[in-house]
Amino acid sequence: MLRDDSKHNRWANSRAMELAGITRTTADPTGGQILREPSGAATGVLIEAGGVLIELALASDQPSSIDALAKASERGIELLHSYGITAFQDAATSLQTLQALKLLEDQGRLKAWVISSMQVNDFVFGTAPLGEGIISESEQYRTVHHRPDFIKIFLDGVPTSRTAAMTEPYLPDDAHPGCFHGSTTMDPEELDFWLLSTAERGISAKIHCTGDASVRLVLDAVEKVRAAGQNTVKYHIAHGQFVHPDDLARFAALDVTADISPSLWFPGVIAEAIATVLPADRASRMQPNRSLLDAGARIAGGSDWPVSVAPNVWEGIYGLITRRDPTGEFPGTLWPEQSITLDEGIAAYTTDAAEAMGLSDTAGSLEVGKSADFIVLNSNPYEISTEFLPQMSTRETWFAGQKVYAA
């Protein structure tokens, strides 16, 4: 089984489909599709939730204990330390991961501030329980360093497979010869229910949106939450590659954070793939960061690792400033008018990210009373050429006054 770059779609060989029980009579799962030959036979291409069938078969064949998940989480945090990261938000958390984080904390091994986003729905991973099943269990796993403060909703898919919800249609293809816009995974009433019912309990939400129609639906729902007097819960639109110009000012007005993942949109394979499904003038207008900042919005830097190759903050900041590929492999710029400054890029990964996650009382800046989290870099980013930012590296990482990484 192979996952695509977005991790939303899969290809499985005949043996994998046999193990997963996929035959010509298997119905498409809710939120997914099993692509088929004209004869009805499955091709092995599995779109969105179609891939969950394979993930479930893989999980049953290779079960992981909580101890193994704890070791994997600890190793992931070690890798984050090597990039100078001491706080992060897990964008799609399972109950098993909550249990693993609690085990690490109990054993004194959790060396980062962790914000969890409990999955309401799942078209990618094949985890259970979801929704209230995980929310009802979450508080017993809250610790000093771990805060299960968010839910996670997948509201659409990805543009490359035409599963992102768009206000304007995709380019036609054989499977979608007409005026096809994609669709959201929830109708407005269901989204309203989740955001209002969790806001009443003080639970914030991160919502995956890659199309401008899904972004608008979230803003409409948050508008109702704010009108109901719920002004302290936090909302993130995750990725938000495409935002309709009419909706830019609504981010600041509704206090919605644009959770951006630069490595997903600067020139590269994903941007090239998007250019095959959208008209050129729309495909290039991704991640309107300058416009969001000018409209008073908060942008928070993320990585979407492991969709990105690595959680390298400096590559992300370089992309934000130059709108170019930091590796130099892919030429050109992507909507250069949306570039931001070095100060704004650093803030996106420090103070603004901490504020977005609800950690500004603890981390994000060096102040009396906050955690002693800091890094030692190989260069001063303010004294080198912008072109050298991707070569910035971390010499030391300190978390809560303890050295947790040395190059």
C-alpha positions as CSV (number, residue, x, y, z in Angstrom):
1,M,0.0,0.0,0.0
2,L,1.3,3.4,-1.0
3,R,0.1,6.8,0.4
4,D,0.1,9.9,-1.8
5,D,1.9,13.1,-0.8
6,S,-1.1,14.4,1.0
7,K,-1.7,11.1,2.9
8,H,-5.4,11.4,2.0
9,N,-5.4,8.9,-0.9
10,R,-3.9,5.4,-1.3
11,W,-3.0,2.8,-3.8
12,A,-3.2,-0.9,-2.8
13,N,-2.1,-4.0,-4.7
14,S,-4.4,-7.0,-5.1
15,R,-3.1,-8.8,-2.0
16,A,-3.7,-5.7,0.2
17,M,-7.2,-5.4,-1.2
18,E,-7.8,-9.1,-0.5
19,L,-6.6,-8.6,3.1
20,A,-8.9,-5.6,3.5
21,G,-11.9,-7.5,2.0
22,I,-12.2,-5.1,-1.0
23,T,-14.0,-6.8,-3.9
24,R,-16.1,-5.6,-6.9
25,T,-19.2,-5.7,-4.7
26,T,-17.7,-3.6,-1.8
27,A,-19.6,-0.3,-1.5
28,D,-17.9,3.0,-1.4
29,P,-17.5,4.0,2.3
30,T,-19.0,7.3,3.5
31,G,-16.6,10.1,2.6
32,G,-14.5,7.9,0.2
33,Q,-14.4,6.2,-3.1
34,I,-13.0,2.9,-4.5
35,L,-12.0,3.6,-8.1
36,R,-13.0,0.9,-10.5
37,E,-12.3,-0.5,-14.0
38,P,-15.3,-0.4,-16.5
39,S,-15.8,-4.0,-15.6
40,G,-16.4,-3.0,-11.9
41,A,-13.1,-4.5,-10.6
42,A,-11.3,-2.3,-8.1
43,T,-8.2,-0.6,-9.6
44,G,-6.5,-0.2,-6.2
45,V,-6.8,3.6,-6.1
46,L,-8.6,4.5,-2.9
47,I,-9.8,8.1,-2.4
48,E,-10.1,9.6,1.1
49,A,-12.1,7.2,3.3
50,G,-11.6,4.5,0.8
51,G,-8.1,4.2,2.1
52,V,-9.3,3.6,5.7
53,L,-10.3,0.1,4.7
54,I,-6.6,-0.7,4.0
55,E,-5.4,1.2,7.1
56,L,-7.7,-1.0,9.3
57,A,-6.3,-4.1,7.7
58,L,-2.8,-2.9,8.3
59,A,-3.6,-2.0,11.9
60,S,-5.0,-5.5,12.6
61,D,-2.0,-7.1,11.1
62,Q,0.5,-4.9,13.0
63,P,-1.1,-3.9,16.3
64,S,0.7,-1.3,18.4
65,S,0.7,-1.3,22.2
66,I,0.4,1.9,24.2
67,D,4.1,1.4,25.2
68,A,5.1,1.2,21.5
69,L,3.0,4.3,20.7
70,A,4.7,6.1,23.7
71,K,8.2,5.2,22.3
72,A,7.1,6.4,18.8
73,S,5.8,9.7,20.3
74,E,9.0,10.2,22.3
75,R,11.1,9.6,19.2
76,G,8.9,12.1,17.2
77,I,9.5,14.7,20.0
78,E,13.3,14.0,19.8
79,L,13.2,14.8,16.1
80,L,11.2,18.0,16.8
81,H,13.9,19.0,19.3
82,S,16.5,18.7,16.6
83,Y,14.6,21.4,14.7
84,G,14.4,23.6,17.8
85,I,10.7,22.8,18.5
86,T,9.5,22.6,22.1
87,A,5.7,22.9,21.7
88,F,3.4,21.5,19.1
89,Q,-0.2,20.7,18.3
90,D,-1.0,17.2,17.2
91,A,-3.5,17.8,14.5
92,A,-5.5,14.5,14.7
93,T,-5.2,12.7,18.0
94,S,-6.5,9.2,18.8
95,L,-7.4,7.9,22.2
96,Q,-4.4,5.6,22.0
97,T,-2.1,8.6,21.5
98,L,-3.7,10.4,24.5
99,Q,-2.9,7.2,26.6
100,A,0.7,7.2,25.2
101,L,1.3,10.8,26.1
102,K,0.0,10.2,29.6
103,L,2.4,7.3,30.0
104,L,5.3,9.5,28.9
105,E,4.3,12.1,31.4
106,D,3.9,9.6,34.2
107,Q,7.4,8.3,33.5
108,G,9.0,11.8,33.2
109,R,9.6,11.4,29.5
110,L,7.3,14.0,28.0
111,K,9.7,16.8,27.1
112,A,7.4,19.2,25.2
113,W,4.2,21.2,25.5
114,V,1.6,19.2,23.6
115,I,-1.8,20.3,22.5
116,S,-4.1,17.5,21.3
117,S,-6.9,17.7,18.7
118,M,-9.3,14.9,19.3
119,Q,-10.8,13.5,16.1
120,V,-14.5,14.0,15.5
121,N,-14.4,12.3,12.1
122,D,-11.7,10.4,10.3
123,F,-11.2,9.8,6.6
124,V,-7.5,9.2,6.8
125,F,-6.2,7.1,9.7
126,G,-8.8,4.5,10.6
127,T,-8.7,5.2,14.4
128,A,-11.5,4.7,16.9
129,P,-13.3,6.0,19.0
130,L,-14.2,9.3,17.4
131,G,-16.3,12.3,18.5
132,E,-17.8,12.0,22.0
133,G,-16.2,8.6,22.4
134,I,-12.8,10.3,22.7
135,I,-13.9,13.6,24.1
136,S,-15.6,11.9,27.1
137,E,-12.3,10.2,28.0
138,S,-9.9,13.1,27.4
139,E,-9.7,14.8,30.8
140,Q,-8.1,11.8,32.5
141,Y,-5.2,12.2,30.2
142,R,-4.6,15.9,30.9
143,T,-1.1,16.5,32.5
144,V,1.3,19.3,33.2
145,H,2.7,19.2,29.7
146,H,-0.3,17.9,27.8
147,R,-3.5,19.7,27.1
148,P,-6.3,17.9,25.2
149,D,-8.0,21.2,24.4
150,F,-9.2,20.9,20.8
151,I,-11.3,18.8,18.6
152,K,-10.3,18.1,15.0
153,I,-12.8,18.0,12.1
154,F,-11.9,17.0,8.5
155,L,-14.3,19.3,6.6
156,D,-13.0,18.4,3.1
157,G,-10.2,16.6,1.4
158,V,-7.5,17.9,-0.9
159,P,-7.5,19.8,-4.2
160,T,-5.3,17.2,-6.0
161,S,-8.0,14.6,-5.9
162,R,-10.9,17.1,-6.3
163,T,-12.1,16.4,-2.8
164,A,-11.5,20.0,-1.5
165,A,-14.8,22.0,-1.5
166,M,-14.5,25.0,-3.9
167,T,-16.7,28.0,-4.6
168,E,-15.8,27.7,-8.3
169,P,-15.6,24.5,-10.3
170,Y,-12.6,22.3,-11.0
171,L,-11.3,21.7,-14.5
172,P,-13.4,19.0,-16.0
173,D,-12.0,15.5,-16.4
174,D,-13.4,12.1,-17.5
175,A,-14.8,11.4,-14.0
176,H,-16.1,15.0,-13.5
177,P,-17.1,16.2,-17.0
178,G,-19.6,18.8,-15.7
179,C,-19.4,21.7,-13.2
180,F,-17.8,19.9,-10.2
181,H,-17.0,21.8,-7.0
182,G,-16.2,19.1,-4.6
183,S,-18.1,18.9,-1.3
184,T,-17.8,19.2,2.5
185,T,-17.9,16.2,4.8
186,M,-20.6,17.8,7.0
187,D,-23.6,19.9,6.2
188,P,-23.9,23.3,8.0
189,E,-26.2,22.0,10.7
190,E,-23.8,19.2,11.7
191,L,-20.8,21.6,11.8
192,D,-22.8,24.1,13.8
193,F,-23.7,21.4,16.3
194,W,-20.1,20.3,16.9
195,L,-18.7,23.8,17.3
196,L,-21.5,25.0,19.5
197,S,-21.7,21.9,21.7
198,T,-18.0,21.8,22.3
199,A,-17.7,25.5,22.8
200,E,-20.1,25.2,25.7
201,R,-17.6,22.9,27.4
202,G,-14.6,25.2,26.6
203,I,-13.2,23.0,23.9
204,S,-11.6,24.7,20.9
205,A,-11.5,23.3,17.3
206,K,-9.1,22.8,14.5
207,I,-10.9,22.3,11.2
208,H,-9.1,20.9,8.1
209,C,-10.1,23.1,5.1
210,T,-8.3,23.2,1.8
211,G,-11.0,24.7,-0.4
212,D,-12.5,28.2,-0.1
213,A,-16.0,26.8,0.2
214,S,-15.1,24.8,3.3
215,V,-13.3,27.9,4.7
216,R,-16.4,29.9,4.3
217,L,-18.5,27.2,6.0
218,V,-16.3,27.3,9.0
219,L,-16.4,31.1,9.2
220,D,-20.2,31.0,9.0
221,A,-20.3,28.4,11.9
222,V,-17.9,30.4,14.1
223,E,-20.0,33.5,13.5
224,K,-22.9,31.6,15.2
225,V,-20.6,30.5,18.1
226,R,-19.4,34.1,18.7
227,A,-23.0,35.4,18.5
228,A,-23.9,32.8,21.2
229,G,-21.4,34.6,23.5
230,Q,-18.6,32.0,23.2
231,N,-15.6,34.2,22.8
232,T,-12.8,32.4,24.6
233,V,-12.7,29.2,22.6
234,K,-10.1,29.1,19.8
235,Y,-10.6,28.2,16.2
236,H,-8.1,27.2,13.6
237,I,-8.6,26.8,9.9
238,A,-5.9,24.3,9.1
239,H,-4.2,24.7,5.7
240,G,-6.7,27.1,4.1
241,Q,-4.7,27.1,0.9
242,F,-7.6,28.9,-0.9
243,V,-9.6,31.7,0.7
244,H,-12.2,33.7,-1.1
245,P,-11.3,37.4,-1.1
246,D,-14.7,38.2,0.5
247,D,-13.7,36.1,3.5
248,L,-10.3,37.5,4.3
249,A,-11.4,40.1,6.8
250,R,-13.6,37.6,8.6
251,F,-10.6,35.8,10.2
252,A,-9.8,38.8,12.4
253,A,-13.4,39.8,13.0
254,L,-14.2,36.3,14.3
255,D,-10.7,35.6,15.9
256,V,-10.0,32.6,13.7
257,T,-6.4,31.6,13.2
258,A,-5.0,30.7,9.8
259,D,-3.0,27.6,10.6
260,I,-0.6,27.5,7.6
261,S,1.8,24.8,6.5
262,P,4.2,26.5,4.1
263,S,5.9,23.4,2.8
264,L,2.5,22.4,1.3
265,W,2.2,25.3,-1.0
266,F,5.5,26.8,-2.1
267,P,6.6,25.5,-5.5
268,G,6.8,21.7,-5.5
269,V,5.0,18.5,-6.4
270,I,1.8,19.4,-4.6
271,A,1.5,22.9,-6.2
272,E,2.2,21.2,-9.6
273,A,-0.5,18.7,-9.0
274,I,-3.0,21.4,-8.0
275,A,-2.3,23.2,-11.3
276,T,-3.6,20.2,-13.2
277,V,-7.1,20.4,-11.5
278,L,-7.7,24.1,-11.3
279,P,-7.4,26.9,-13.9
280,A,-4.0,28.5,-13.8
281,D,-5.2,31.8,-12.4
282,R,-6.8,30.1,-9.4
283,A,-4.2,27.4,-8.9
284,S,-1.5,30.0,-8.3
285,R,-3.4,32.0,-5.8
286,M,-2.7,29.9,-2.7
287,Q,-2.1,30.9,0.9
288,P,-2.9,34.7,0.9
289,N,-0.7,35.4,3.9
290,R,0.0,39.0,3.2
291,S,-3.7,39.8,2.7
292,L,-4.6,37.9,5.9
293,L,-2.0,39.8,8.0
294,D,-3.0,43.1,6.5
295,A,-6.6,42.4,7.4
296,G,-5.5,41.8,11.0
297,A,-5.6,38.0,11.1
298,R,-3.3,35.8,13.1
299,I,-1.3,33.2,11.1
300,A,0.3,30.3,12.9
301,G,3.1,28.3,11.3
302,G,2.7,24.6,11.1
303,S,4.4,21.8,9.2
304,D,1.8,19.1,8.6
305,W,4.7,16.7,9.1
306,P,4.9,14.0,7.9
307,V,3.0,15.3,4.8
308,S,6.0,17.7,4.7
309,V,9.4,16.0,4.5
310,A,10.5,17.5,7.8
311,P,9.2,20.0,10.4
312,N,11.9,22.5,9.4
313,V,10.8,26.0,10.6
314,W,13.4,27.9,8.7
315,E,12.5,26.4,5.4
316,G,8.9,27.4,6.2
317,I,10.0,31.0,7.1
318,Y,12.0,31.2,3.9
319,G,9.0,30.1,1.9
320,L,6.8,32.7,3.6
321,I,9.3,35.5,2.8
322,T,10.2,34.5,-0.7
323,R,7.3,32.3,-1.9
324,R,10.1,30.1,-3.4
325,D,11.0,26.5,-2.9
326,P,13.8,26.4,-0.2
327,T,15.4,23.3,-1.6
328,G,15.9,25.0,-5.0
329,E,14.5,21.9,-6.8
330,F,11.5,23.7,-8.1
331,P,11.9,27.0,-9.8
332,G,9.8,30.1,-9.8
333,T,7.6,31.8,-7.2
334,L,4.0,31.3,-6.1
335,W,2.0,34.5,-5.8
336,P,5.0,36.6,-4.7
337,E,2.7,39.5,-3.7
338,Q,1.7,37.5,-0.7
339,S,5.2,37.4,0.9
340,I,5.6,38.4,4.5
341,T,8.6,39.8,6.5
342,L,11.2,37.9,8.6
343,D,9.7,39.3,11.8
344,E,6.2,38.2,10.8
345,G,7.5,34.7,9.9
346,I,9.3,34.2,13.2
347,A,6.2,35.4,15.1
348,A,4.1,32.9,13.2
349,Y,6.2,30.1,14.7
350,T,6.6,31.5,18.2
351,T,4.3,34.1,19.8
352,D,1.4,33.7,17.4
353,A,1.6,29.9,17.4
354,A,1.6,29.9,21.2
355,E,-1.4,32.2,21.2
356,A,-3.3,30.0,18.7
357,M,-2.7,26.9,20.8
358,G,-3.6,28.5,24.1
359,L,0.0,28.3,25.4
360,S,0.8,32.0,25.5
361,D,0.6,31.9,29.3
362,T,3.5,29.3,29.3
363,A,5.5,29.4,26.1
364,G,6.2,31.2,22.9
365,S,8.4,34.0,24.2
366,L,11.2,34.5,26.8
367,E,9.5,36.2,29.8
368,V,9.7,36.0,33.5
369,G,7.2,33.4,34.7
370,K,7.2,31.4,31.5
371,S,8.9,28.1,30.8
372,A,12.6,28.3,30.0
373,D,12.2,27.1,26.4
374,F,14.9,28.4,24.1
375,I,17.3,27.4,21.3
376,V,20.8,28.2,20.2
377,L,21.2,28.6,16.4
378,N,24.1,28.3,14.1
379,S,23.5,31.9,12.8
380,N,21.6,35.0,13.6
381,P,18.7,35.1,11.1
382,Y,18.8,38.9,11.2
383,E,22.5,39.1,10.1
384,I,22.5,36.6,7.1
385,S,21.1,36.8,3.6
386,T,17.5,35.5,3.2
387,E,18.9,32.9,0.8
388,F,20.8,31.3,3.7
389,L,17.7,30.9,6.0
390,P,17.0,27.3,4.8
391,Q,20.5,26.4,6.1
392,M,19.8,27.6,9.6
393,S,20.2,24.8,12.1
394,T,19.7,24.2,15.8
395,R,22.8,23.7,18.0
396,E,21.0,23.3,21.3
397,T,17.3,23.0,22.4
398,W,16.3,23.7,26.0
399,F,12.9,22.8,27.4
400,A,11.8,23.9,30.8
401,G,15.4,24.7,31.7
402,Q,16.7,21.4,30.6
403,K,18.9,20.7,27.6
404,V,17.0,18.2,25.5
405,Y,19.1,18.4,22.3
406,A,22.7,19.1,21.3
407,A,23.9,18.9,17.7
